[in-house]
Every structure is written in C-alpha cells, then in structure tokens.
Amino acid sequence: MTHLRRNAVLAFAIATVIVTQGAFADEGMWTPDNLPLAQLKQKFGFTPDAHWAEHAQRAALRLAGGCSGSFVSPTGLVLTNHHCARSCVEQLSTAEKDIVKAGFFAKENKDEIKCPEIELNRLDTITHVTDRVKQATVGKSGEAYSKAEKAVKSDIEKECVGSDKEATRCDVVNLYHGGVYDLYKYHRYQDVRLVFVPEEAIAFFGGDPDNFNFPRFDLDMAVLRAYEGGKPAKVADYFPFSKNGAADKELTVTVGNPGGTDRQLTVAELESTRDVDLIPRLFDLSERRGMVTQYRSESAENARVAQNDLFGIENSYKALKGRLEALQDPNVFALKRKEEADLRAYVEADPARKAKYGTAWDNIAKAMTTYRNLEMPFKYTNLAGTKYFAYARTLVRAAAERKKPNADRLREFTESKLPSMTQSLFSTAPVYPQFEKVKFTYILTKMREHLGTDDAFVKQVLDKQSPEALAAQMIDATKLGDPAVRKALWEGGAEAIAKSDDPFIKLAIAVDPQTRQLRKQMEDEVESVVDKNSELVAAARFDKYGTSVYPDATFTQRFSFGTVKGWDEKGKQIAPFTDIGGAFAHATGADPFALPQSWLDAKPHLNLAQHMNLATSNDIIGGNSGSPMINRKGEIVGLVFDGNIHSLGGDYWFDESLNRTVAVDSGAIIEALRKVYKASRVADELQAAQK
Amino acid sequence: MTHLRRNAVLAFAIATVIVTQGAFADEGMWTPDNLPLAQLKQKFGFTPDAHWAEHAQRAALRLAGGCSGSFVSPTGLVLTNHHCARSCVEQLSTAEKDIVKAGFFAKENKDEIKCPEIELNRLDTITHVTDRVKQATVGKSGEAYSKAEKAVKSDIEKECVGSDKEATRCDVVNLYHGGVYDLYKYHRYQDVRLVFVPEEAIAFFGGDPDNFNFPRFDLDMAVLRAYEGGKPAKVADYFPFSKNGAADKELTVTVGNPGGTDRQLTVAELESTRDVDLIPRLFDLSERRGMVTQYRSESAENARVAQNDLFGIENSYKALKGRLEALQDPNVFALKRKEEADLRAYVEADPARKAKYGTAWDNIAKAMTTYRNLEMPFKYTNLAGTKYFAYARTLVRAAAERKKPNADRLREFTESKLPSMTQSLFSTAPVYPQFEKVKFTYILTKMREHLGTDDAFVKQVLDKQSPEALAAQMIDATKLGDPAVRKALWEGGAEAIAKSDDPFIKLAIAVDPQTRQLRKQMEDEVESVVDKNSELVAAARFDKYGTSVYPDATFTQRFSFGTVKGWDEKGKQIAPFTDIGGAFAHATGADPFALPQSWLDAKPHLNLAQHMNLATSNDIIGGNSGSPMINRKGEIVGLVFDGNIHSLGGDYWFDESLNRTVAVDSGAIIEALRKVYKASRVADELQAAQK
C-alpha cells in the first residue's frame, strides 16, 4: 500500500526536496504546470492541450490525511482506495456493526454517512512566490532564517485564504529544494460521506503477505461523496469511466500526490536517513507490530479496535523496509557517491561556482551530525502515539499560539492550517481507553529506555511510577476522549487550559517548555541549515543540468506517464494483468486468503476473465494511493493502490525495468459493483458519462 | 547482561575467528596456555607462575548453555549469575511457587534441586592438533574441504572422549581463524543443583532500563552445586573469597568464556554482519519483544511463563543494538577499511605473498554475496523458535545420523556431542502449549512473510491453513511436550520415527530434505570458503604482525587483566564503585525499581557503605557472564555480570577509555547472604577458605 504516513515535523530530514537531473524513460513526477510535453510527444505521440491538463488537475483530489483520489461524477462522487478510507470505515464501525468486515453500501443519498476526519483538497491554482520568499530570507541564517521563512509563508498563506477559511486552503510549497516556491490554492471539502466500501477481505485480499507483491487480486476501492451546504457537491471537472479499460502497452497517466521522494539527497543525508530515521523507526514498528498483533488475538473486540493500527504499522514497516533494503544495496550508495562527487567536482572546477556553492555539502553534513545527537531527545520527549496526549498538546499549544500574530505562530497553528486541525481535534471518532493504555504504556517505556532512568525529563514524567501504572491512572482520569470536552477547552483558550485538572493537559503544560526548546533547536540548527544549503546544492545542479526536470515529491499534485507493462523477475516474466478467476484460484478459505461470502455467491455470474489488477510503469510513491489512472482521453482505466516490491526503492531512484505501479482495473470495479454488490446506483453514476 | 545467545549454525558469519594484531593496554582475551607474561610484569608487576594459571584454569567453569562460573568451595559449590541460572529457576517454578519472584535457598544439602538443563565444563587439558587438521584438508576446497574438516574433527574428539562419554567432553577449537587448532578436553558435570538465588527484583534491579548501564545496584548471583555419583563433587581447584574485595586501581583478573568477537573480520564480513545478521535479527527481536510483553500483560500466569523469554529477548536486543551502533559509527568502518587496506598493501607488495594470500579477501567477499542470497531461505525454513519443532527435528535427524559412522554425521550428532544433546532433549522442564502456540504462529507467519505466499516450502508447510489455525491444531495434537515420549522416540530410532503420527515429527520429516540441502549449500559455498580464505588472511597477518597476540573469542576459556576503574562519560566522571545505600536511594517502589521486602526488612542491619557493584577495565564480551573476578592472590573479589554500554562495541574493537566490565562486589555477596537471606550455611562455605 502506498498510503502516506509521515510525521510532519520529522519529515524534513527524509522529505527534503531537491531537483533531480534529467528524467529519462517513464521516470518523473511532474507538476501540473510543467508537463514534459516534448517527451510525451516523442515517446507516446501524446500531445495534451492546456485544457486536458487543467481538467485533470481539477478532477483529481488530495486526501489531506495522506492519500489521493478523484471526482468521478458531476455530483461529487469520489473514487479512492479502501485503505485510504479505512480509518473512516473503522471509526464508523461498532462492536455490533463492523463495516470493516461487512463492507458498506448506501442504498440512497440519505444513507451516506459522514466521515469524521476526511478532508478533500482540489487544486485550483498555482502561483509563483519564489521572489517574495527569497527576498524575506536573503542574507539570513540559523534562527533568523528559520523565523523569516516561516513568517513570510504564513503571511502569503493568510492573504491567499482571505475570509473564506472553511472552503479555501493555501499552502506555500517548496519545490526543487528551495529552487522554487509556489503557492497552491485548494478548494477544501470537509463534509465527505461514505457511499460504498467492499469487505476488507476482498479490498485487502492476501493481506500483509501479498502487500507490495504482484500478481494481486484486490478490490481496494472506496466510493465517497463530497457535500457542500448539506448537498452533494456539484463539480465541473471529473473523470468518466473508460468502457474497456487499458490494453497491454497502452499509455497510462496517474494524477496524484506522491508524499515524498529523496532522489537527490546528499550522501550525508542518506546516511542519516538510514541510521537515524529508517532503522530506529523499523525497530519501533516491529515492536508495535508484535504488541498489537498479540493484543488483537485476545478478543474479537480487541481485534476490531486495533485493526487499523495494525494495518498502518504493517504497511509502514514493509514500505520502510523496502527503502532500507535499497539503501543497503552497495550499488545504490556507490551511485549516489559518484553523482555527488561529479557535482562537487563541477563546482570546484570554477572559482565563482566554488565560492557560491562550495561549502554546501559540508554544512549539510555538519547539520546531520547535530541531527544525530538531537533526534533521540526530540523524538522521545514528544510522547507521540496516544490520542490523549496528542489532543492535550494541541490544546495547550493552541491556547498560547492563537494569541500571537499569525506570522509568529508555530507553523501548524497559523490561520490557514486551523480548519484541518480542528477537524481532527473535534472528531467524533471513538477513542478506546483500554487500547490507549497499552499504547501509552509503550510510549512511556520507550521514553525511559531511550533517554535513561536518570534523565530529568523521564523523572519529571514518571516520578516514582511505572509506565503501566501511570498510563492506567492518567487514562482512567482523563476526559479528553470526549469531543465536547476538547471543544470546550479549545474555545475556553488559555484560561480554560490553565484551570484544567485533566492529567494529560497538566502533563502537556509541564513538558511544553522543554519540547518547544528542542523543536526550536531542531529548526534552527538542523532544518534551516539544511534548507539554506540544499538551496545551494539545487542551484549548482540547475547550473550543471538545466531546468527541464521535475522536483522531488512533496505531497502535492504530480502527473506521471507510463504504460501497462509486466516485468522480468529474476528470469520469470510477470504478466501485467490478473483476472477475477485468479482471485478464486488463490483463495484458500483461510484469512487473509479467504474470499468474502458475497464473492463466493456471485461467482457463477462473474466474468472470470475480467482483468482485476494491472501493473504499469508509472512513477509513484506513498501518497499516490487512490490516484486515478487515466488514458489519453482522460477516462478512468484504473485505481492506483500499490506498487510492487521494487517500487519501494523508488524513494531514491527510479528503475524502469522493475518499478511498477499496481492498480485496480476499472472493469473490475464495475463488475463487482453490479454483480457482487448490486450497487447499480453507484455503477450507473460512474458509467453515466460513458453513454 | 552478557549472557551468550548464539545460534550455533548461524554463528560462523559473526563469530569467525581471526587473530588481532598486537594487543595494547588492557585489551586482550588470552588463552590459558599463552598468557601475556611480559606485559603483565611490565604493566602490573604481576608474575604469575605456571601453577597460578593452571589452578585458575581448573577452578573456572563454563556453563555449556552460554555462560561462565567458578568453583568456590572444595565440595563443589559454584558461583555464577542469577541470569545464567535463570532458565533453571524458571523451569523449577510453578504457578503456585514462583522462585523467580521469591528466590530460593536450600537450607540443607538435601534441599538442593537439580537443574534440568545445566551442564558445567571444567577445562582440564589443551592439546595442539593443528598439523593433523591441516593435513586432512590440504589441497581441498568447497564440499571436499568442508567434509574433510568435519571428519577429522569428529575423529579427534571421539578418540579424546574414549569410553568416558558422560564425564568427558572434547572440542576441537579453531583459534586465530584457522591459524591454530586445539583440542580442549573438559570434565563434564550434568548433575548440577540449585542452592541459592535471590529474588529477581534484586538480581536484576533496574531491569531492562538499567541493563548495560552503570551506576548499578544488582545482586546478580546464583549458587549452584556440582554433584557426582549423587554426592557433592569433590574438587581440588576452587577460588576462595577475598576478605576485603578489590580497591580502586587494583589489578583484577577475569577467567571466563567470551562467546565470540569479530575484531578482525574483513570489511565484507562486517557489512554482511550489519545488513544480514544484526538488522534483521533486531527486527525479529523487536517484534517478539512487543508480542511477549503484551502476552505477559494478559495474566499473572502468562507473565510468569514468558518471563525468561522476554528477559532473553530484551537482553539480546540491547546487546545487538549496541553492536549495530558501533557499526553505524562512520569512524569504525573507516578504521576497519584502513586496517584492511594496509594489510592488503603489504600482501601486494611482495610477489610471493601476493601469490599465497592475494585472492583471500575477494573470495570472502564473494562468499558473503552468496550468504546474502542464501540466508533468507536458510533461516526461515529452519522454523526455529518453538520447542516442539526443535525436539522433532533433533529426533528425526538423530534417527538418521546415529546410524552413520561418526565422521560422516552432522557435527552436532557426533558421539562427543550426544550427552549435551540428550540432556536438553530429555529435560523435564515444562513446556507451555498456550505460549508455544503464540510462538509457533509467529514463526509460521514470518516464514510466509519472508519466503512469500507462493513459495513451495511455504505451501508445503501451510497448505490451505492460516498460521494460527495450523499452530493450534498441531500443538493440540502433539505429544512431544512429554519427555518420556521424546525418550521413547530417541530410543526407538528410525523405526519409531517412521511410525510416529505426531504432527511435528511428520513436519520435520517432510521438510528435512530441503533444509539439509540448504545447510549443505551454506557449509559448502559459504562456510568452507570463509574458513579456507580466513586462514590465508590470518597467515598474512601472522606474517606482518608476528604471533604475540590473542585470538578472537570462541566461547572457550580466556583470561583478561584489568584494573578497578571508572570512566569519563561526556565530561562526567563515573566512579568505579556503587554501594548498598545506593540501591535504597534508587528504589522507587515500582517495578523494576522496587526492592524486595527482604531487603527493606534488612535495611537497619545492613552496612550501607558496603560496595555493591564495581566497574573494571577487563576485556570481556557475551559469554563472560558469571566469570570469577579474582585478585593476584587468586581470591574472588567480584562476580562479572555485565558490561557498560560502551562495552558492546567490544565485539569489534576494545576502547580502554570507555569499555568497562561490571561485577557484583564479593563483599556484597557475603553481606546479602548473611544479613538479608540468613544463608550462613552458604556464606560459611564461601568464607571457609579465608580462615
């Protein structure tokens, strides 16, 4: 699964954005305002006009939580993956009615249920703001650079949003690693309702064992609907369904939001990515995987409550492990070292270039040494991983930040960011105290393990208690599981926070000075140094390679152009299509290879030769999940839901011979809706534009 | 904790033995027949005679399961760590009487209880057999080399054991990575009884958070007794207790069995150690840690049953993580690369040397590439991690191997190895089916995850079942939890095995051909290539640096010479001693910082200024746990139980400024036995020789 899961604050070290030199073959994640038209013409004989691209830009959607999607009808129907709507499906489930297991179909519009935390973003305009941003930071470094950069971004975003805070979202996006700053203006939908999902058993057939593998037989789809003013949203741009799907070797275009690539990090950054980010995160994911798996085995209700956590953990584990394996390949580092040496030699060869760019790599390397030392206290004082503390910290900080002028606030508390924040803060999604105890105990235990028994922060948090006892005591006493309590604290502001005797609020207040200090150090001594010097590396690269290139991914909209294509797996040819018959052939009856009863019942009526999943050479990465896959006419031929195992190294480089996108075939979607789920209301709406 | 836990078959890649060049300062793990006398005289003014060394050699003991110990009285009293006797203590516990928690003290000899699986080895003689071994393998390579080497070792060991199989153990030991082969002849004790252990709360005070840390306040001790003919063993060599313990800066000697060091591996071996051994093992340990921690939280009985597993997992995790961190230090790899480049340059500089040794490094690197490819199927077809399958495989293979001539058998089935094997096979230690189900499910899940859903071996094992269902079904049906059933199958041999309908026996038979084939490939294509070429590297090293050096550790007896010494921890001086008062000061009342009631009660009577633990500069590693720490008079001044966090990098190099051994002070042992546990019977026996 290519669902994006990144910690926004930690992301900088692994998601730093730099230009890549000269895309070749099917490589490339292109911004909508800079499609590689000459290459498209030459390679595919494809000459899209401006309207084609603008239409696709506005028919495609971003799910703010970390996925992609698209409008597929004029009345706001949205197509995305089951695993992108998964947390909504779980939030709407109860012990009595588990729709993760049973699936869901709203027979009429009125049966469509609101998802508590889904936000959709439609990209309306892109404006260049590079000059204004650079003007603000010129000649600055360290804390001053960091402060100026944040302030100018906050100002630009606030002006862009204007008075329409609810429906407008504006983000200043840093592309080409500081080469370009663009302002992305989105139309925001927060009233998003669930229309249809199949049973998880077919959405995620093969489960974790088959995740990132192919051949594959998944119906990883969800249908949502955007609402405005309590009614289905009317949208001008949407993708109609293709009649016949895609053929082998046919051009396929994906329009989605790849979360981040690291194709042009310096060697020092790649080494700290491997040692400080990937490996410790994989240890953490492994341990949580063992814990949550065992927790789920204890009862049917535990299994239900913790299923989404486990899904996320296993998906991240596999994705990050694939990235680690790429970085463990001695050839990859050799290639990266050579690329860097070539660019540095180019810089050194000319005194003017040397004076301008020469120190950038060493400065970044020094910042990485600082990062290696800061990262441990930064991470473990964050106490991330239980909803209660996350709510408490948001509330405590909001009370302080909202009183400040916009430009002085922590970035996530600036005006343009607040609607997304309050959507999750006031979410009605259930919080399960028993499971949160397990998770909070784990967090406290890891804090003590990594910072040490005698650390002052650890002593402040634990005092003389064990992690288990403290977690139980605080969770028994807190009221933050109730959205009304959270809303009252938000609205009550600083005064309400100061008066609160909630143990999580009190903890968040107590640790706030130290955690803010660490964050500031991270921003001033690492991030700003990396940003400033990466700009220089990017500029050197522009000097050497020119500008007809694409920027590293940034969870903003990108077009990728590929073809339907199998590959050679150690001498074995992997065909690009699977069919519905294959799903039945692979079913064992045992989870995760048990087909749902609905499919077993429908088998006699199904076209077993219908393509089910397909592999293409599109260049995608985590965050692209749910992306529409369209043909040159702009029709849906597939729904991106995964990459093959080789695609995981795509974070660092694109290998066209092996790297594949995996999608649900458009025909399988219609076949299942009509014959398995009798959801003709939805199928008709999807196919209406065909006629 | 420095308890040794290594998979014997996998160990080769990380425990390959090569000579290190020129020991300096307190570095060095010296074999008893080659003590660094000149250095001892020069550094410490210490001139032990031959008797001193021979006496110490025979007073010290090896615990065959992976620890060290020593005789401390003429009637067979043995001192080792609580954590070395831990599995025995757990095996002797029941839900009603948990002596891990409560501790144990045998008031009289007749109350001493036999440990089901402890074997003690006293090293009696060392004989050089290098010529005979090398003669047998000369001119051979690959499979032929592997076969010849195994055969000659088996022959030598069988001759050495003679007819006294029960009480004699003989091992051909490969030192200096093929530079030297020695025959180690041990006296074997398998009737070993538990005399005294304190409560785990004080043996492992501070638990995992304080493990590998210092200051420390642990009474990590166990007293056992060796029996022969049903009576306490009479021993001529034992260490008396010192009256006053050790003073700051005093010379301290440890005599123990370091499990393995990798100080002179080639760079290719270190890289595969990092990528193929350490990192995947740490992922596995992390996941099992989460699983077992959660399992233990489910009930008091689960907590008891799984405590030793968790202890072992956490201890290994921390030890291996420390090693990984050493290998992630860019300076360490730079040093290793330089050392290797220097030696290779020396070889290249002379045509004769080049002809003899020149290709060794590249050959090893090639074998490491093979290893990277073979390791995954090799590991996951082993199905290691549940007692049932381990028993079944031993029984199935034994039935086939015991029919063969000694020299043709798999190494672990040769005559000299059988007594250790049957001790654990016939062990009366309880097997807990519910917990084994959890572990077997995990093993099957990982097998499928790593080999893939469509792998032939996976399909053969799982067929159409889920891991959970198959584990439950097989464990419900198996009888192998009963030692009498195992004994009958062992004695019934091939016929009984063929007739058995036990599901684990049937599985072990079914997968035997493939797993033997993979093992053979590993031996022929990796191990024998590494062995043969490492011999060349070792010889080149002898050429360049001469022979006054110590071999990498091999879980055989080594002497280390150091002094009582604190260290500088990032500017903070760490004192070498803690005292009993410190334990009370660090107690919070919450696990793992809760002192047992016995200590709280005894506090008024205790000498709070008595040294509790001490740090020394001795050079030790996992396997040294339980080693006697003696003064120049050969008296016990401490009991080694841990190293500080910096000692973990000691696998790759010894850093005298930071690397420290951690021991229980001899005075704390006596103080606790007399005043906390009223175990004067034991204290008197320990102190008898003082008088």
Interface residues (C-beta under 8 A of the other chain):
Chain A: G206 D208 P209 D210 N213 E271 D275 I279 L282 F283 D284 S286 E287 R288 R289 G290 M291 V292 T293 Q294 Y295 S297 E298 K321 L324 Q328 P330 V438 Y442 R448 E449 G452 T453 K464 Q465 S466 E468 A469 T588 G589 A590 D591 F593
Chain B: G206 D208 P209 D210 N213 E271 D275 I279 L282 F283 D284 S286 E287 R288 R289 G290 M291 V292 T293 Q294 Y295 S297 E298 K321 L324 Q328 P330 V438 Y442 R448 E449 G452 T453 K464 Q465 S466 E468 A469 T588 G589 A590 D591 F593
